[in-house]
Amino acid sequence: MSQFPASLLDVERQPGRPPMLRAETTGDAPRWVAEHRDALRAAVAEHGALLVRGLGLRDPAGTGAVFRRLATGMVREQEAFAPRRSYPEEGVYSSTKWPPNQQMCMHHELSYTLTFPGLMMFACLTAPAEGGATTVADASAVLDALPTELVRRFEREGWLLTRSYNEEIGASWEEAFGTDSREAVERYCRANAIDFEWQDDNGLRTRQRRSAVVRHPVTGRRCWFNQIAFLNEWTMEPEVHEYLVEVYGPDGLPFNTRFGNGDPIGEDIVQLLNKVYEEHTAREPWQAGDLLLVDNIRTAHSREPFEGPREVLVAMADGVRLADCAPTIEVSAR
């Protein structure tokens, strides 16, 4: 049990910034987190996200101990869209390898899988010289701000993720599925409602349809829960998009999103989604030792461009099944 109930934690609330708690530790972060575990988790349930400052996290071992004390079960990453480093500590990863000069747009981690993390944990060991914040946005507020007809269409059709795995861009299929066995990949795809097609160059193309709107399994709150904007072709830098289309063709992009019926999503819609996200973004620059806890269903997160070294460790926990979130479209494994 925690030392204090969530209502007695001194959580700071300021407009445009994530809720923050200043921890008073004696240098033993895992012990402090264990003592306050229930209160910390209750604060995340209440606010959707919580930045804990003052823990003094310094290394993967101590950070992994903190992650394990907070989680009810670690979630192993599957279907990664970009490589990560995996640490010896169970369930501890580096942040996604993404160009530091490019924005990583708002998204919900693994929202294209049938089982995804309910809790995301981020720990900053080295803060960048400039930028690089992990920002958050309330998914219910974003949903309410979107045009009604657009939301209704996504509720009827869901969203479609298409992927083309190769050895040059993003995660290879071996990295994404954690195996070099085609048979194992095919079994996974059939079990997770993913259409697949092998290419002549040992590449792989996949398609999967998912709900864009779900209900939080605890609160029942409707949430805009997807990676429609982040993984869409129009979110790419124009020169990157032009290069990839020239080399791989419009159907060979490493990832892209469409309406659930296969229709393309226009650049104007992607710009609208990112504009609404920006209007609901809360940001706080990282300080070394910080811990950020995020309810992955209620709250989207992103990573801003940065300069200088940046080391942020990540863990995914508390697995949730899509089937338990009142999906608006039926998804069945084969």
N, C-alpha and C positions, 0 to 999 in steps of 0.2 A: 504493500500500500504506500501511497505517496505521503509525504510529510504534511502537505497542505492540499485542500481541495482547490480545483481550478479557479474558483471565484476569488481565492485569496492570493493568487499569484499576481504580482504587480506588473501586468502587461500594459505597455505603453501603446497608445493608439494615436497616430497622427495621419492626417490626410495625405495620400500619395505615398505612404510608406507602409511596409508590412508590419503587423503587430510584433512588438519586440519585448523580450524579457531579458533583464540584466541579471546574470547568474552570479551568485556570491559563493565561490568554491574555494577550497583550501589547496587546490592543485590536483585533486583526484576527481577528474571529470566523470569517469564511469560510475564512481560511487555516488556522486551528487545526482547524476541522471537516474540511477536506480532508485534513490530515495524519493525523487520527484516524478517518477515515471507516470503514474496515473494522472497527476495534475498536468503534466506536459501534454499527454495525449488528450486530456479533456480540453485543454486550451486550443489544440489544433482542431478538435471537433467543433469548438465554439466559433473560432475565428477563420478556419480554413487554411491558415498558415501561421507559423510562429518562428521568428528569428531569435535565437538564444545567443546572447553576446556575453563573453567573459569566461567561457569554458576552457580556453587555452589549449585547444586541440592542436597537436603538433606533428603527429605521425600516424601512419596507417594502422598500427597495432592499437593504440589508444582510441583512435576514431572508430575502428571496428568494434571495440568493446562497448563504446557508447551506442553504436547502431544496434548491436545485439540486445542491449538492455532495453531499448525502446520498442523493438519489433516484437510482434507475436509470431513471426515466421518470415524468413528472408525469401525473396523472389529472384529466381535466376533469369537473367535477360535472355529472351528468345526473339528471333526475327529483327535483330538490330539493324538499323539503317546506316550506321557508321561504326567504325571500330572503337573499342574501348580497351584500356588495359585492365586486366583482372588481377587483383592483389591476392596474396596467400590467405589473407583474412577472409573468412566465408562471407560471400555476398558483397564484398567491397570492390567498387570499380572506380576507374578514373572518369572524369567527365568525358562526354563524347568528343572525339577528335573532329573538330569543325574549324574552318579557317578563322583565326582570331580577328580578322578585319571584317568578318561578315556577321550579320545579325542571325541568331538562332531564334526563330519566331515562336510565339506562344503555342503550346501544345500540351497534351496530357500523355504522360509516358506510356508507351505500348498500348495506346487506345485502339489499335488495329488488331490486337490479339483477343482471344476468347477468355483468357485469365490475365489480369493486369494488376500492378501494385496499387493498393489503396493508400499507402503511405510512401512518400519520397523523402529521403534524408540526404542533405548536402552538407559537407563540412569543408570549410576553407582553411587550408594549411598555408598557402601563400597567396596573398591578395595582389592583384595586378596593380601596376603603377597608375593606370587610368582605365575606367570603364570596367566591363566584365561582370556587372551585377547579374545575379540570378533573380529576375523579376517575377512577379506573380499577378494573377488576375482572377477575380471571382467568376466562375463559370455560369452561375445563375444570373448574375448581373449582365454578363455578356449576352446570354441567351435572350434576356428581356429587351436588350437594346437592338437586337437584330430585326430586320423587317419580317413581319408576320408571315407573308407569303413564302419568303425564302426558307424560313424555319419549317413551315408546313411541308414544303417540297422535300426537304432533307428528312423530315419525319416519315414521310410516305416511302421514300426511295432509299434512304440511308446514303452512305458515301462509299465510293469504290477506290481502293488503293491498288495501283498497278506498279510492279517492280520489275526491273531488269538487272539481274546480278551479273557482274563481270569481274575481271581481275584488276580493273584499273580505277573504277570510281566507286566510292562508298564501300560498304562491307561486301565481301564475297559471299556466295551462298554457303560455303564451308564455315565462315565466321558467323553468319547470321543464324544458322541452324546448329552450329556446334558439332558438325560431323562432316566427313568427306565421303560418306556413303549416300549414293543416290537413292537407294532403297529406303534408308532411314528418313531422308527428306520427303520422299513420296508418302511414307506412312504418316509423318507429321502433318503434311498438307491435307491429306484426306481426313485426319482426325480433327483438323482445325478449320475446316471449311475454306480451304484455299485452292483455287484452280491453278494448275501448274503446267508448263510446257518447256521441255528441254530444247536448247538451241545447239546448232552444229558445232559451235566453238566451245562447248562445255559450259555455256551460259545457261541461265534459268530465268524464265519469266513467270510471274505469278499475278493473280488477281484475287482480291477478297473484298466482300461487301460487309459493311458494319453499320451499326446505328450511329447517327450523329448526335442524337439526344438520348440521354439516359436519366434514370432517377437514382439518386443517392440511396444505397441500400439501407442506410440507417435513418436518415431524415426524410426520405421520399422526395427531396427537392429536385426539380428538373434542372439538368445541367447540360450545357453545350460541351460535349465530350468527344473530341476527335483530333485529328491532325490534318484537317482538310487544307488549311492555309499553309501550314509549315511545309508539307510535303508536295505542294503543288508547284508545277513548272514556273508559274508567274512570280513565285517568291524568290526564285534564283536570281542572282545578279545577271543583268542582261547579257553581258559578254560570256558568262558561264553557260547560260541557256543557249545562246547562239552556237557556241562551240559544241556542246553536247548534241544538239539537234543535227549539226553538220556531220559529226562523227558517227553517231549512233542512230540517227533518224528520229522522227517524232514519237515513234512507238518504242524506242529503245532507251528512253531516259531512265536513269537509275531508280527514280520513283516519280509518281505523279498521282494526282487525285482527280476524280470525276464525280458527277452525280451518280447515284446508285444505279440508274438505268444505262449508264455508259456515256451520257452526254458530257461534253467538255465543260469545265467550269471556267467562265470568262475571267480575264484579268481584272475587270471591274469588280467582280464579286470577291476575288482574293484581296484586292485593295480595301474593299469595304470591311471584310473580316479583320484584317490587320489594323484598320483604323479604329474599329470598335474595341479591339484588344488594347490598343494604345491608350484609348480614353479611360480604360479601367485598370491600367497598370499601376502597381505599387512597386517602388524600387528603393533599395538601400545599398550603398556601396559595401562590398565585402571588407571585413577586417579579419586578419589572421586569427584563427581560433573560433570563428563563428560557426554555429550550427543552424541550418534552416530546415524546418519540418513542414511538409506540404501534404495536405489531403489531395491526392492525385485525381479524384473524381470531382470534387467541388472547386478545385483551384488549378488553373493552367500555370505553366512556368515557361520562362525563356532565358536566353543568355545574350547579353549585349556585347558588341565588339569591345576589344580591349587591347592594351599595349603593355608589354612587359611580361615576365613570368607569372603564370596563374596556375595554382594547383587546388582543385576542388574535387574531393572524393564524393562518391555517390553510392547510395544503397537503396534498393527497392524492397518493400516489405508488405505484409498483410495482404496477400493475394485475394482478389475479388473476381468472381465469375461474371462475365457479361450477362449471362442468363439471370442473375440475381439483381439486375439493375433495370428491369422493365424495358428491354430494348424495343424499339418501335418497328423493327423488321425482324423477320424470322431468319435465324442463322442456324443451319444444321450441318453437323459433320457427316461425312460419307463413310 
